[in-house]
Amino acid sequence: MDLFEAVKRRHSYRGAFKTDPVPEADLYKIAEAGVRAPSGCNKQTTHLCIVSDPEKLRAFARLLPRPVVETAQAIFVVVTDNRPAYGDTSFESQDYGAAVENMLLAVTALGYATVWLDGALRRDGIAETIADLIGLKDREHFTVSVILPIGVPEETHPQHSRLPLDERVFLNTML
């Protein structure tokens, strides 16, 4: 699938996945798309942990009991480094945002589905529990920021409608 088709088809999938496995080679293609994203001052602050171990996936399902997590064939854990990249400025959120978007497009291009989950991680110590599950040692500089559960969707959904281009894109002047 070409890039522009992937952009048009990408959507947040919250349903259940089929039991079809996601080949390790595809998981690494998606991960490579993520780590090839731009980063502030090329500090490459985004790190990924691919979780495919069934026992760990069951632990994720207990933490976040929803179909997209409970049936995921793998989960990407996006870990960010908050150390400054330029003076005292960290580009952590921009860096992982770019990485995740690359991954979302790669997931779509390969025929899988996912959803960007971050808000759910910020309550009840869930991000910290995930950090424990993946053996994250340096908690001072590294944070579990996002997870991307992945699989072959049981259902197909089109991308949600978008506002017309002329309501969001302007040439030389705003509004």
Sine and cosine of phi, psi and omega as CSV:
sin_phi,cos_phi,sin_psi,cos_psi,sin_omega,cos_omega
0.00,0.00,0.68,-0.73,0.00,-1.00
-0.98,0.18,0.25,-0.97,-0.09,-1.00
-0.83,0.56,-0.74,0.67,-0.09,-1.00
-0.94,0.35,-0.51,0.86,0.11,-0.99
-0.93,0.37,-0.66,0.75,0.05,-1.00
-0.88,0.47,-0.65,0.76,0.04,-1.00
-0.87,0.49,-0.68,0.73,-0.01,-1.00
-0.93,0.37,-0.55,0.83,-0.07,-1.00
-1.00,0.00,-0.35,0.94,-0.06,-1.00
-0.87,0.50,0.73,-0.69,0.06,-1.00
-0.46,-0.89,0.29,-0.96,0.03,-1.00
-0.99,0.10,0.89,-0.45,-0.05,-1.00
-0.97,-0.23,0.85,-0.53,-0.03,-1.00
-0.90,-0.43,0.09,1.00,-0.04,-1.00
-1.00,0.10,-0.16,-0.99,0.01,-1.00
-0.99,0.13,0.41,-0.91,0.06,-1.00
-0.97,-0.24,0.43,-0.90,0.17,-0.99
-0.94,0.34,0.22,-0.98,0.01,-1.00
-0.99,0.11,0.05,1.00,0.04,-1.00
-0.85,0.53,0.78,-0.62,0.02,-1.00
-0.94,0.33,0.42,-0.91,0.13,-0.99
-0.98,-0.20,0.90,-0.43,-0.05,-1.00
-0.85,0.52,0.59,-0.80,0.00,-1.00
-0.83,0.56,-0.59,0.81,0.01,-1.00
-0.88,0.48,-0.62,0.78,0.04,-1.00
-0.94,0.35,-0.62,0.78,0.04,-1.00
-0.87,0.49,-0.65,0.76,0.02,-1.00
-0.95,0.32,-0.54,0.84,0.09,-1.00
-0.88,0.47,-0.69,0.73,0.01,-1.00
-0.91,0.42,-0.70,0.71,0.02,-1.00
-0.88,0.48,-0.67,0.74,0.01,-1.00
-0.89,0.46,-0.65,0.76,0.06,-1.00
-0.85,0.53,-0.63,0.78,0.01,-1.00
-0.92,0.40,-0.75,0.66,-0.08,-1.00
-0.97,0.23,-0.16,0.99,0.09,-1.00
-1.00,0.04,-0.03,1.00,0.02,-1.00
-0.91,0.41,0.41,-0.91,0.06,-1.00
-0.91,0.40,0.41,-0.91,0.07,-1.00
-0.57,-0.82,0.51,-0.86,-0.01,-1.00
-0.82,0.57,0.82,-0.58,-0.01,-1.00
0.83,0.56,0.38,0.92,-0.03,-1.00
0.81,0.59,0.56,0.83,0.00,-1.00
-0.97,0.23,-0.25,0.97,0.09,-1.00
0.79,0.61,0.86,0.51,-0.14,-0.99
-0.99,0.10,-0.13,0.99,-0.03,-1.00
-1.00,-0.08,0.75,-0.66,0.02,-1.00
-0.82,-0.57,0.45,-0.89,-0.07,-1.00
-0.79,-0.61,0.62,-0.78,0.17,-0.99
-0.85,-0.52,0.85,-0.52,0.04,-1.00
-1.00,-0.03,0.88,-0.47,0.00,-1.00
-0.96,-0.27,0.88,-0.47,0.04,-1.00
-0.77,-0.64,-0.13,0.99,0.02,-1.00
-0.89,0.45,0.84,-0.55,-0.06,-1.00
-0.82,0.57,-0.62,0.78,0.00,-1.00
-0.91,0.42,-0.68,0.73,0.03,-1.00
-0.93,0.37,-0.61,0.79,0.04,-1.00
-0.88,0.47,-0.62,0.79,0.06,-1.00
-0.90,0.43,-0.59,0.81,0.06,-1.00
-0.90,0.43,-0.65,0.76,0.07,-1.00
-0.88,0.48,-0.67,0.74,-0.02,-1.00
-0.89,0.45,-0.57,0.82,0.05,-1.00
-0.94,0.34,-0.58,0.81,0.01,-1.00
-0.94,0.33,-0.63,0.77,-0.08,-1.00
-0.76,-0.65,0.97,0.24,-0.09,-1.00
-0.96,0.28,1.00,0.04,0.07,-1.00
-0.54,-0.84,0.48,-0.88,-0.12,-0.99
-0.79,0.62,-0.66,0.75,-0.07,-1.00
-0.90,0.43,-0.49,0.87,0.03,-1.00
-1.00,-0.02,-0.67,0.74,-0.06,-1.00
-0.88,0.47,-0.47,0.88,-0.05,-1.00
-0.93,-0.37,0.09,1.00,-0.03,-1.00
-0.87,0.50,0.66,-0.75,0.06,-1.00
-1.00,0.06,-0.31,0.95,0.09,-1.00
-0.31,-0.95,0.34,-0.94,0.05,-1.00
-0.69,-0.73,0.79,-0.62,0.13,-0.99
-1.00,0.02,0.79,-0.61,0.11,-0.99
-0.96,-0.26,0.87,-0.50,-0.02,-1.00
-1.00,-0.10,0.89,-0.47,-0.04,-1.00
-0.93,-0.37,0.75,-0.66,-0.07,-1.00
-0.91,-0.42,0.49,-0.87,0.01,-1.00
-0.95,-0.30,0.86,-0.51,-0.09,-1.00
-1.00,-0.02,0.08,1.00,-0.02,-1.00
-0.92,0.40,0.58,-0.81,-0.02,-1.00
-0.86,0.51,0.60,-0.80,0.04,-1.00
-0.97,-0.23,-0.49,0.87,-0.06,-1.00
-0.60,-0.80,0.93,-0.36,-0.10,-0.99
0.86,0.50,-0.84,-0.55,0.03,-1.00
-0.96,-0.28,0.33,0.94,-0.05,-1.00
-0.99,-0.17,0.81,-0.58,0.11,-0.99
-0.99,-0.17,0.63,-0.77,0.06,-1.00
-0.94,-0.33,0.46,0.89,-0.09,-1.00
-0.77,0.64,-0.80,0.60,-0.08,-1.00
-0.93,0.36,-0.60,0.80,0.05,-1.00
-0.92,0.40,-0.66,0.75,-0.02,-1.00
-0.89,0.46,-0.76,0.65,-0.04,-1.00
-0.96,0.27,-0.46,0.89,0.09,-1.00
-0.88,0.47,-0.70,0.72,0.04,-1.00
-0.91,0.42,-0.67,0.74,0.00,-1.00
-0.89,0.45,-0.72,0.70,-0.03,-1.00
-0.90,0.43,-0.67,0.75,0.01,-1.00
-0.88,0.47,-0.68,0.73,0.08,-1.00
-0.84,0.54,-0.67,0.74,-0.02,-1.00
-0.92,0.39,-0.66,0.75,0.02,-1.00
-0.86,0.51,-0.66,0.75,0.01,-1.00
-0.93,0.36,-0.64,0.77,0.04,-1.00
-0.90,0.44,-0.67,0.74,0.04,-1.00
-0.83,0.55,-0.74,0.67,-0.01,-1.00
-0.90,0.44,-0.72,0.69,-0.03,-1.00
-0.87,0.49,-0.51,0.86,-0.01,-1.00
-1.00,0.03,-0.01,1.00,0.07,-1.00
1.00,0.01,0.24,0.97,0.04,-1.00
-0.97,-0.22,-0.05,-1.00,0.04,-1.00
-0.65,-0.76,0.34,-0.94,0.01,-1.00
-0.29,-0.96,0.07,-1.00,0.14,-0.99
-0.61,-0.80,0.60,-0.80,0.03,-1.00
-0.99,0.16,0.93,-0.38,0.03,-1.00
-0.92,-0.39,0.88,-0.47,0.08,-1.00
-0.69,-0.72,-0.71,0.71,-0.03,-1.00
-0.85,0.53,-0.62,0.78,0.00,-1.00
-0.90,0.43,-0.38,0.92,-0.03,-1.00
-0.98,0.21,-0.30,0.95,-0.13,-0.99
-1.00,0.01,0.17,0.99,0.02,-1.00
-0.80,-0.60,0.40,-0.92,0.09,-1.00
0.84,0.55,0.40,0.92,0.04,-1.00
0.93,0.36,0.36,0.93,-0.08,-1.00
-0.91,0.42,-0.71,0.70,0.01,-1.00
-0.86,0.51,-0.64,0.77,0.00,-1.00
-0.92,0.38,-0.61,0.79,0.04,-1.00
-0.92,0.40,-0.65,0.76,0.06,-1.00
-0.89,0.45,-0.65,0.76,0.05,-1.00
-0.84,0.54,-0.66,0.75,0.06,-1.00
-0.90,0.44,-0.69,0.72,-0.04,-1.00
-0.87,0.50,-0.58,0.81,-0.05,-1.00
-0.99,-0.11,0.05,1.00,0.06,-1.00
0.96,0.27,0.51,0.86,0.02,-1.00
-0.93,0.36,0.85,-0.52,-0.09,-1.00
-1.00,-0.05,-0.77,0.64,-0.12,-0.99
-1.00,0.08,1.00,0.01,-0.04,-1.00
-0.99,0.11,-0.21,0.98,0.01,-1.00
-0.95,0.32,-0.62,0.78,-0.09,-1.00
-0.94,-0.35,-0.32,0.95,-0.10,-1.00
-0.89,-0.45,0.65,-0.76,-0.06,-1.00
-0.72,-0.70,0.66,-0.75,0.20,-0.98
-0.97,0.26,0.90,-0.43,-0.10,-1.00
-0.95,-0.30,-0.58,0.81,-0.10,-1.00
-0.53,-0.85,0.50,-0.86,0.26,-0.96
-0.82,-0.58,0.52,-0.86,0.06,-1.00
-0.80,-0.60,0.99,-0.13,0.11,-0.99
-0.95,0.32,0.62,-0.78,-0.09,-1.00
-0.71,-0.71,0.51,-0.86,0.08,-1.00
0.04,-1.00,-0.08,-1.00,0.10,-1.00
-1.00,0.02,0.86,-0.51,-0.08,-1.00
-0.92,0.40,0.62,-0.78,0.11,-0.99
-0.95,0.32,-0.54,0.84,-0.02,-1.00
-0.85,-0.53,0.41,-0.91,0.09,-1.00
-0.95,-0.32,0.63,-0.77,0.01,-1.00
-0.71,-0.70,0.66,-0.75,0.12,-0.99
-0.98,0.22,0.28,-0.96,0.10,-0.99
-0.89,0.46,0.59,-0.80,0.07,-1.00
-0.86,0.50,0.45,-0.89,0.00,-1.00
-0.90,0.44,0.45,-0.89,0.01,-1.00
-0.87,-0.49,0.46,-0.89,0.10,-0.99
-0.87,0.49,0.46,-0.89,0.04,-1.00
-0.85,0.52,0.56,-0.83,-0.03,-1.00
-0.80,0.60,-0.65,0.76,-0.06,-1.00
-0.95,0.31,-0.10,1.00,0.11,-0.99
-1.00,-0.07,-0.15,0.99,-0.07,-1.00
-0.78,-0.63,-0.27,0.96,-0.06,-1.00
-0.84,-0.55,0.77,-0.64,-0.07,-1.00
-0.75,-0.67,0.53,-0.85,0.00,-1.00
-0.96,-0.28,0.90,-0.43,0.11,-0.99
0.96,0.27,-0.24,0.97,0.02,-1.00
-0.41,-0.91,0.49,-0.87,-0.01,-1.00
-0.99,-0.12,0.66,-0.75,0.08,-1.00
0.76,0.65,0.00,0.00,0.00,0.00
